[in-house]
Structures are given as C-alpha cells and as structure tokens.
Amino acid sequence: MNVEPWYKTTLRWGQTNLVECDPERYDAQWWREHWRKTRVQGVIVNAGGIVAYYPSKFPLHHRAEKLGERDLYGEIVKAAREEGLKVIARMDSNRVAEDFFEEHPDWICRDIDGKPYTQGDKYVTCIGSPYYTEYLPAVMEEIIARSNPDGFADNSWAGLPRDKICYCDNCKSQFRAFAGKELPTSHDWSDGAYRDWIRWNFQRRTDLWALNNRTTKAAGGEHCTWMGMISGELLYNSHRFIDLQQILAQCAIVMLDHQRRNAYDGFEQNTEAGKRLHEIAGWNTLIPESTPQYQLGNPAYRLASMPPAEVRLWATSGFAGGIQPWWHHIGAMHEDRRQYTTAEPIFAWHETNEDILVNRQLLPDVGVVWSQQNHDYFGRGEAKEKTMAPYRGVVKALDRHAIPYVPLHADDIATAFGRVGAIVLPNVGALSDEQIGHIKAFVEQGGSVIATGETSSVDSLGDDRGDLALAELFGVRRKAGSHGGTGERNPNIEIFERHSYLRLSPEVRAGVYGPHDATAPAPTGKRHPILSGLEETDTLPFGGYLPVMSADEGTQVLATYIPDFPIFPPETSWMREPQTDLPAITVRTHPSGGKLIWFAADIDRCFAREDQFEHALLIANAVRHAIGGRSKVRLSGTHGIVTAELYRQENRHILHLNNRLLVSRQPGRQYDLVPVGPVEVRLSIGSAADTVDLRVGGRSVPAVVVGDELVFTVDHILDHEVVVIG
C-alpha cells in the first residue's frame, strides 16, 4: 500500500516561536493540550541557527541564554511525536555573533570598503561563503542525527538583500567565474555588470535551495525536505533574489511567511498570494501559512494579541486561495492571554471542512499576467510604482467587481486558452520573444487580451525594443514622449501637477440633462460597452501617466487625454486644452473574434493609488467585454464588498465568498466583523444542482435555474461563506 508523504497530508500547523528565556518557562503540558484543542497535525520547533535550543557540538553555535545543558528542542520534538504530530525543525541562519565573526571573518558580508555588514549586534553572513555550504549543512546533519525531524524551514535563508552589494573575497571570485567581470560598484541598471550581478544572485539562491535539500535528504531520507520560507509579496522575493518559478518547482510543500500589512492591500492580498503561488507550485502542493496571533503593523506588538476579527479575515481569505492554517506565537508565555483562544474555532472549522479545501481546480474568468522579470528588468529601481501598482490596480478592480481571476505567469500564457477567455497585461513591459509569441497564439485561437501602459516595450532583460512588440496586433504605436507621472501626488502642493482628465467618445452631453453647452457636438453613434455606466459624462478624472501613442486605422479610440490645468484658486479651474488626439483607451477585434483592448492611460496604477471608482469600472467593463459577458460568477447586492473564488472538485463546485468590508483605516487591519448581505449568486457552471450547502452557515439553500445560470441567495456573510454546489 502506498502511503503519501507527510507534506501531502499535514494540513494544520502550530508554532511557538521560542525566545531565549523560554527554557525557564516553557509549559510543556499546556502546549500539548493546545495542540490538541487546535487540531494541529504538525508543529514547527526552533532548533538552531542564530540561536540553538539544544546542546550543539559546535562551539560557535550560540545556545539560548537560559538553555544551559538542556535540550528544549528535543523535549518538544519528543512530546510532538507522542501526540502523533509531524515536526519541522526551524532555523534562522543569516547572521552570527561577534565571536563567530572573529573566528571566521571571511564568512561575513563586506561593503565596498571592506567593512563588515551588521544588523544590530550581529554580523551578516555571506551566501557565497562556507558558512552556507559547509557549516549550516553540518548543523542540519547534527539536528537530524539527534531528532530525525520531518523537514526543515529557515526564516531568513536568502542572505543579504539586493539594496546592498557584498564585496567579500568569496563573492569577488564567484562572480568573476560566473560573468567574467568584476563586481559592480553601484546599483546602476545601465551597467551590464550590475544586471549580471542580479542574475548571479538569483542563481546563487536557487543553487543553495538545491544544496540544502540534498543535505537533508541524504541525512534524513527522501522525504526530509528543506523548505526555507517563502514570502507572498512579489517585490520582497525579488528583493531577496528568490526566483519563485525556479524554487517553487522544487518545493514539496510551500511554507508561506506572508504576514505584512501595508497601506494598499487588504485581506484580499492573502487570497491573491495563495492563487499565485499555487499556479507555480501546483494545486496539489500544500501551502500552510504562518498566521500570527500577535499584532502586526508598524510597529509590530509581538506580545499583544491580534483582534480575533483580523485573524479570522486573514485566515479565511487564505482558505479562498488554497492556503492551509498555521498559528504562530512569539514566545512560550504571554501576559496578554487573549491570543490563546483565537485559533481554535478557525482550526476546528478547517478540520470539519478540509474535504472541500484541498484537491480542487480553480475556475477563473480571466488571467492577470505577472513575472518577476518584469519587476526586475522593467520596473528596476521603481518597481513598486512602475510595475507592481498596475498589477495591484487590476486585481483590486476585479475584486471590487467580484470577477474571478487567476494570477498567470507570463511563461504560462501558452496554457491559458480554454481555461480563461481573456488575459490582462498590466504594464508588463518586459516580455521575451517567446512570451510575445504565446500572446499572439492566444489571440489567434480566439482569446482576448487587455494591455496597459508600456506593455511589450522592452525585452526580457529590459532592453528597449524601439516600439511595442504588440503594436501590430493591437494597432497602436509607441511615440516619443509622455504626460503625467507614475508616483504619489504631493497633497501639500496646491496646484497638482497631474490634474488631468480623459475625454470619452462619442460625446453625449448634448443629450443629457444640464445647461446648454455650445461646444457639445450632436450625439452620434453608440458608446462602446467598455464605457458602460458612464452615460451621463463625457470626461473622467485621470491624473496618471500617459505614454504618447498613435492608433492605426481600424483601431477605435474610446478615450483621449485632456492635459492638466490649474485647480487653485477655483476661479482658474477650467480646461485650457479640452481636446487632444492622444489615445488613452483603444479597442479592436481580431479576425479570430478576440478582443484587443489597450489602456495607454495607466488607470490600473491610478486605481491602486487613489481608489477612483470609475477606473475600476473601466477595467471591469473591459474584462466583461473581453470574455463576451460569459462570467462564471455574478453577484448582486454586494456593492463591491464580497469577492468570489470558484473551484471544481470532481462532480461538485465550491464557491468562496469573502467579506471585504473594512472598519479600519489601515487595509489588512480589523477589530470587528460586520455582516453583509443578502447576496444573490448567479453561477454559469453548465449544470443544475441537487444541493447548495453553506458550510459556514451550516444549512442548505434553495436554487433555481434561470436561463443558463444557477441562482441562489446567501442571507448574510460574517467573515466568509463556502458554498458547495453538488
């Protein structure tokens, strides 16, 4: 009989992140009872690295301050095994104390002047040194010999981030062997040596991942995997030289460390991260996620309890993206004991409903294309605004309009036809010739494409193509120049430098209630569906970045650019140049039937930055037009505060509905749950249903077939609802 390995079956995890005083206060019996109450199947236990929680044979392997000769790590492992739990040995290995530096100064990162890099009172170790290739493998072999863990994780395994360059002798010689060049002296993207340095660092981390797995498997058996930890944030992974495509392809299980809050992304970012990582690692790969029970933010209060509402919204958003739960505490004892009761109901529900939360297939309407290469080689030092914000704006707009999407890597466009009817390229400037070919093939098969900004303007390494590689397909041409900017606007400047608008075509105001306008043309023609919902206006606020483009004959221009004009004092607020011929939105239809839509105006970036509702409407309208109105999921009564994720599992469908209503000014923070509803759901799944069961509400609801849609109502959603249609 074949028994699946632990990383295919362990769905719920717990972690007490030990601190150095815990050997004196760890309550082993209480934590064993907590494991049982929260239904965990595996635990992550601090072993070694910066701090050892066992008496290591290595004299420089710093023992926890209160450890003495005790083996706290081993005791916890023994207790876990008695409870029938899987064990991951946790490492944190990217820096060392001064005695280590004095013994091995050549293992430490150096700046251009030869001075060691430090963080706090610790010295940062170089990823090209024997510290990573000899010392840490020996430590892992020691841990395996003592306790035989199921696998390893490492919190900060990827070494020095990319905002610093290491000039130690190891890096000098290894980079010379890789590129035949000396290390770059600055972060200069025009320098070929710097771009080679970027490529070399990505390869170094990928090689290290493989080395660590060879080490643990050789010592602990074929299923003793090394898993590092992976962030869900795209730019963080790029900053740490973690090539998601290369590394996730090697992952037996993805240990996800995605906890950050920011000023832009709410709880929906956790759903997006789960879908994006699954698309690379595979939907049969488990992705447990460290979910703190302590407060995050800036500052992070590691010993204070996170509000239960926030934990629930984060965890259930993860469930919608295929993520498994993993509670996480800092320290083994807390005076703020509210955090000990938050996990149990979440984990109990997960255990009861695990049958619908794994082994399923995502059913999106549209693919939103991304790649690290685009952020690295096109976004370069401005990736946050230049490439990440357009991606964020598109997915936020789709969430706002409850349109199911999948994050689609640029290398996977070739597999998209038949799965999605359309793809969106949000300022994906960097595309290889092969990726361009896949886009064209997608359209030839009848697929629709929405592109924004300067998509396809450079090759995969960031070299300018001269014109858009997709110019002929879309019937648009890149010209010299641009208007506006990509960054935040300064609220302290009275006259905004980007107070611009878009003019919609055809103009209709002459037939709309309002004072006589001698400049208004007589209404002619019919507005395109992309402009649906804007029938009473000829202009929209813009305020973004517009690369200058021209439209070929046969390409319809739906909107043009209106340049900035003063807004203070109010008496000066009138359009100085109300008409231009600069295309902002264009559309054409390919002979295959595929729709080709180009947003030259960066409304995706603008929506991410300013949350202008018309920008989200334009993006959603474009997607609906691109897929021919054949959305698999339609919601009404949600007012943009419920998102939908649809899955197929054998002979049934599973629909996640997540409440996105915020009562905090900070996205991703929440102190209370506010129910929303009723929500009418319309599904186009090609079949009727015998049952429609609410797994959170614990009841069935009636459904009727209207046309080709299955229609039912969910009365209310507190944090989430999971509907099983069978």
C-alpha positions, -999 to +999 in steps of 0.1 A: +000+000+000+013+034-010+014+059+019+015+096+009+044+115+024+038+139+053+039+170+031+009+158+012-013+151+042-004+176+070-029+204+067-028+223+101+002+236+118+012+253+150+043+272+160+055+285+193+085+307+182+108+302+212+127+331+227+159+328+246+143+329+281+118+301+272+139+273+286+130+286+321+092+290+314+081+265+287+049+248+300+051+216+280+018+201+292-002+233+284+012+234+249+004+197+243-032+204+253-032+235+230-020+213+201-050+190+207-075+218+211-064+234+178-064+201+159-028+207+145-011+178+127+023+193+127+045+217+147+074+240+138+101+239+165+131+262+170+162+241+165+193+262+156+210+288+135+214+322+152+202+306+184+204+268+193+178+253+216+198+221+221+233+215+233+251+216+199+286+201+195+296+232+175+313+257+199+302+288+180+265+276+177+252+301+202+229+284+228+197+302+241+205+324+270+187+303+295+193+269+279+223+256+298+227+219+290+190+214+285+177+201+251+144+220+249+141+214+212+145+177+217+119+177+245+093+194+223+101+170+194+096+140+218+062+155+230+051+161+194+059+126+184+039+112+213+010+133+201+014+118+166+025+152+151+049+159+122+079+181+131+097+208+112+130+220+126+131+258+124+163+276+116+172+313+114+206+315+100+216+347+083+237+363+110+261+355+138+276+369+170+310+386+173+328+355+185+318+338+153+330+368+132+363+368+149+368+330+142+356+332+106+359+368+093+359+355+057+323+342+061+309+377+066+295+402+040+316+432+033+309+466+018+330+482-009+354+495+017+358+460+033+338+469+064+315+440+076+278+444+072+260+442+106+224+441+118+221+451+154+249+434+173+251+406+147+272+401+116+255+393+083+268+360+068+276+358+031+256+334+010+287+326-011+308+316+019+314+282+036+290+293+063+262+283+039+279+255+020+297+237+049+288+249+084+250+250+081+248+217+063+268+202+092+244+218+118+214+203+099+231+169+099+236+171+136+199+180+142+188+151+120+211+127+139+196+139+173+159+141+164+151+130+129+127+158+120+104+155+090+119+186+074+135+220+079+124+256+075+146+287+077+132+321+083+159+343+067+178+319+045+183+341+014+211+362+027+219+399+020+191+417+002+197+435-031+200+470-018+235+460-007+264+445-026+288+422-009+325+426-018+339+397+002+366+376-014+341+347-020+317+370-039+345+385-059+359+352-071+325+335-077+311+365-097+342+366-118+338+329-126+301+335-134+303+366-155+339+372-163+336+406-147+344+425-115+316+432-091+295+463-099+304+494-078+268+507-077+232+499-084+233+511-119+209+493-143+227+507-173+258+487-162+259+452-177+279+440-147+250+451-124+224+432-145+248+402-144+251+406-107+213+404-104+212+372-124+240+357-105+224+363-071+191+347-082+210+317-094+230+315-061+198+313-041+184+286-064+216+266-061+215+270-023+179+257-022+190+226-041+221+221-019+201+222+013+176+197+000+204+173-010+219+177+025+187+170+044+175+141+022+209+125+023+209+126+061+172+122+069+157+103+040+139+111+007+110+130+024+132+150+048+128+182+028+143+217+033+117+244+026+133+277+036+103+300+039+087+319+011+071+354+012+038+360-006+050+395-016+064+397-051+087+425-046+100+411-013+110+379-031+128+399-058+145+420-032+158+388-017+167+372-050+142+344-046+132+332-081+097+318-075+095+299-107+127+281-102+124+275-064+087+266-062+092+240-089+114+222-064+091+226-034+074+195-019+054+219+004+055+258+005+060+272+040+045+306+035+056+336+056+032+362+044+022+384+073+028+420+063+003+448+063+006+478+041-013+510+031-027+495-001-037+458+003-065+444+024-072+408+033-077+400-004-039+400-008-038+367+010-062+351-015-041+365-044-009+352-028-023+317-024-036+316-060-004+330-075+019+306-056-003+276-063-002+284-100+036+279-099+040+252-073+009+232-084-026+230-069-017+196-054+011+213-033+001+223+002+008+259+012+005+264+050+008+300+061+022+314+093-007+334+108+004+354+138-019+356+168+000+388+178-004+423+165+012+433+132+018+466+117+043+494+122+053+489+149+045+452+155+035+444+190+048+408+192+034+402+227+000+418+222-030+399+208-043+405+173-080+411+173-099+379+165-117+396+136-084+403+119-071+368+124-103+353+110-104+376+079-067+368+071-071+330+076-104+327+057-090+349+029-062+323+027-086+294+026-102+311-005-067+309-022-060+274-012-038+282+019-037+260+050-037+274+086-007+276+108-010+295+141+021+314+153+030+328+187+062+347+197+074+333+230+061+304+251+042+326+277+022+358+275+005+380+300-019+391+272-038+358+271-065+368+246-044+353+217-047+318+230-084+314+222-084+328+186-071+298+167-094+270+180-126+279+162-108+285+129-089+253+131-119+233+142-139+246+112-110+237+089-108+202+102-145+197+097-144+211+062-110+200+049-126+178+023-136+209+003-104+230+009-078+208-010-076+188-042-096+211-063-093+231-096-096+269-098-122+282-123-113+318-132-128+341-158-095+360-166-058+356-161-038+386-148-002+382-161+029+388-140+065+379-138+095+387-116+115+395-147+090+423-154+095+438-119+133+433-120+142+443-155+115+467-165+105+480-130+141+481-119+145+505-090+110+518-094+091+485-094+067+495-066+051+522-087+061+512-122+051+475-124+036+464-090+010+492-088-006+484-122-009+447-112-023+456-079-048+480-095-061+453-119-066+427-092-082+452-069-106+463-096-116+427-104-121+420-067-142+451-064-165+438-092-164+401-080-148+389-112-128+356-105-092+358-118-060+338-117-025+353-114-009+340-146+028+338-150+040+352-184+055+318-192+021+301-187+002+321-213+006+292-237-016+271-215-043+298-208-066+293-238-096+272-229-091+280-192-097+317-194-113+338-221-091+368-216-057+378-202-047+412-188-011+425-192-008+453-165+022+472-177+041+440-184+068+459-202+094+431-202+084+402-224+105+377-242+101+369-279+087+335-268+061+351-245+051+376-272+045+345-295+023+329-269+002+361-266-003+362-304-012+325-304-037+330-276-054+357-298-052+335-329-072+309-310-099+335-302-087+347-269-089+383-258-061+405-244-062+437-224-028+455-222-019+486-203+008+513-203+040+503-220+034+466-222+059+448-245+082+479-248+114+460-237+127+425-239+131+401-210+163+418-198+149+453-201+165+464-234+143+488-253+126+473-284+121+507-301+084+501-305+058+479-288+063+442-297+025+440-297+020+472-318+009+454-350-015+431-331-033+459-312-030+486-338-012+511-315+023+526-319+046+540-292+057+575-300+083+597-282+073+614-250+048+611-222+025+631-200+020+630-162+038+607-138+036+574-120+042+582-084+022+596-055+010+631-058+021+656-032-010+666-012+008+697+001+011+712-034-019+734-041-017+731-079-014+694-086+010+686-114-013+658-127-048+673-127-057+657-160-088+641-174-099+616-201-125+625-228-149+597-237-160+591-273-185+597-287-195+627-266-231+626-254-236+656-231-257+675-255-284+649-249-280+647-211-297+669-185-277+701-179-271+737-191-266+744-228-230+738-239-222+754-272-191+732-276-210+699-273-213+680-306-246+665-315-248+629-302-237+604-328-232+567-326-233+544-296-209+542-267-187+511-265-196+486-237-163+494-220-178+528-212-210+513-198-222+530-167-208+564-178-237+575-199-240+609-182-205+622-186-180+630-214-150+632-191-134+613-163-107+622-138-074+607-147-043+622-130-019+595-141+008+587-167+002+585-204+028+574-228+023+591-262+008+566-287-009+567-320-037+544-332-037+526-366-066+527-390-092+503-378-084+508-342-112+525-323-102+552-298-126+553-269-110+580-248-084+607-253-062+627-230-071+662-215-039+679-202-035+694-167-049+727-158-050+747-125-074+740-097-065+768-073-079+793-069-113+779-080-117+807-105-089+793-126-103+758-128-112+753-164-098+732-192-071+751-212-068+724-238-101+704-237-094+683-269-064+663-280-059+634-303-038+614-278-053+579-274-060+568-238-081+537-244-083+518-277-101+487-289-101+465-319-114+430-328-091+404-343-103+382-372-104+353-347-130+371-327-106+380-299-110+415-284-078+437-282-080+465-256-052+489-248-053+512-218-025+536-227-037+557-197-024+540-165-058+537-149-047+504-133-019+522-114-042+551-106-068+528-091-042+511-069-031+545-057-063+565-054-092+541-055-111+561-081-143+541-087-145+549-125-111+534-130-122+501-115-154+502-136-134+507-168-112+477-160-142+455-151-161+466-182-131+458-203-128+423-189-166+416-193-164+427-229-133+406-235-149+375-222-181+382-240-202+386-209-197+349-200-187+353-164-188+321-143-199+341-112-221+371-109-230+386-075-256+413-068-264+431-036-227+431-026-218+467-035-182+456-042-175+442-007-178+405-014-152+386-035-158+353-052-135+323-059-149+293-078-134+258-078-144+225-093-138+193-073-148+161-090-186+163-095-192+194-074-183+231-074-170+251-044-176+288-041-158+310-016-175+343-007-153+366+014-165+397+032-142+426+024-159+453+044-133+472+064-139+492+096-102+502+100-084+530+082-055+506+076-061+478+050-055+444+065-063+455+100-097+448+115-111+450+150-147+439+144-167+418+120-197+434+102-221+410+084-231+418+049-260+405+028-282+392+014-261+383-016-277+369-048-253+345-066-256+335-102-233+307-115-227+297-151-214+262-144-231+243-172-253+222-149-281+223-124-276+213-087-291+188-064-279+206-033-265+240-024-249+237+010-235+266+031-206+251+051-202+281+074-239+288+078-245+250+083-276+247+061-289+242+026-305+269+005-329+266-025-316+273-060-334+278-093-322+277-129-327+310-148-316+307-184-281+291-182-275+303-147-280+287-113-294+313-089-295+312-051-292+337-022-269+337+008-286+357+035-255+371+052-218+367+053-199+375+085-163+368+076-168+342+048-191+316+034-181+285+015-209+271-008-208+235-020-229+230-052-234+193-059 
